Structures are given as C-alpha cells and as structure tokens.
Amino acid sequence: MFKKKIINVCEFTGSVLAMVYALLIASNTGNEILGFSLLLISAILFAIWGYMDKRWAFFALQFFYASSALIGLVRWA
C-alpha cells in the first residue's frame, strides 16, 4: 500500500511539474531557470516511479530528461 502511494505521488506530481515546465518554456517569458528546474525535479520523480514500478525503459528515459534539464540550467544560468 505504501509503495502504491509513493508511485501515485511521483506520477501525479511529476506530470504536473512537466506540464508547468512546458508552459514556462513555451511562453518565452524569461522563466527558463524555473522551467528547467521543474523538468529536473519531474525527471527525478518519474525515475523513482519507473524504478519502483519496474518500468525500465521509462526509468532510462528519465536520464535523458534530467540531462536536458541540466543542459538548460547551465545554458540559461
């Protein structure tokens, strides 16, 4: 039961943060640092979910998203 609750929190929170990230980047309003920070947090949450739920391809994909977030943070810092 506890594992399911963690998975649900990671899935829901990660999804919301990813949507906010996309809106911030697409809006071109100078919120790139915040947007890429949210992407990084989202990737971490999704990685936790993927690991706990044994979704290995999804888990591996999060390393790409986290790398993209770090590149964005460095580029816009």
Secondary structure, DSSP 4 states (H G I P E B T S, - for coil): -HHHHHHHHHHHHHHHHHHHHHHHHHHTSS-HHHHHHHHHHHHHHHHHHHHHTT-HHHHHHHHHHHHHHHHHHHHH-
